[in-house]
Amino acid sequence: EMLQDYRVSVEKAATDLRQAYRTGQYLAVGSLAHKLKSSSRSVGALALGELCADMEQAGKANDAQALASLMPRFDVELAKVETYLAARHEKQ
């Protein structure tokens, strides 16, 4: 159940994070990444959590260049986590 809750919340947070990035709201990106970092680490998605930590720092620093390099990696790591969660959900 915890993983299902995470799955739902991570989808919304990722959508909000991407929107904030597209609109240049880098401080919001940092804040959203902070939330994702914590929840990702708590469910064992450590690579995503570490990436979110980097995004949090870049967002707080208003570092558009760093975020530009981190966002594609975020999408890749998030896809891995979503694939894993979907496979686990199907097994239940």
Secondary structure in CASP SS format (residue, H / E / C, confidence):
PFRMAT SS
TARGET T0000
AUTHOR 0000-0000-0000
METHOD secondary structure of the structure
MODEL  1
E C 1.00
M H 1.00
L H 1.00
Q H 1.00
D H 1.00
Y H 1.00
R H 1.00
V H 1.00
S H 1.00
V H 1.00
E H 1.00
K H 1.00
A H 1.00
A H 1.00
T H 1.00
D H 1.00
L H 1.00
R H 1.00
Q H 1.00
A H 1.00
Y H 1.00
R H 1.00
T C 1.00
G C 1.00
Q C 1.00
Y H 1.00
L H 1.00
A H 1.00
V H 1.00
G H 1.00
S H 1.00
L H 1.00
A H 1.00
H H 1.00
K H 1.00
L H 1.00
K H 1.00
S H 1.00
S H 1.00
S H 1.00
R H 1.00
S H 1.00
V C 1.00
G C 1.00
A C 1.00
L H 1.00
A H 1.00
L H 1.00
G H 1.00
E H 1.00
L H 1.00
C H 1.00
A H 1.00
D H 1.00
M H 1.00
E H 1.00
Q H 1.00
A H 1.00
G H 1.00
K H 1.00
A C 1.00
N C 1.00
D C 1.00
A H 1.00
Q H 1.00
A H 1.00
L H 1.00
A H 1.00
S H 1.00
L H 1.00
M H 1.00
P H 1.00
R H 1.00
F H 1.00
D H 1.00
V H 1.00
E H 1.00
L H 1.00
A H 1.00
K H 1.00
V H 1.00
E H 1.00
T H 1.00
Y H 1.00
L H 1.00
A H 1.00
A H 1.00
R H 1.00
H H 1.00
E H 1.00
K H 1.00
Q C 1.00
END
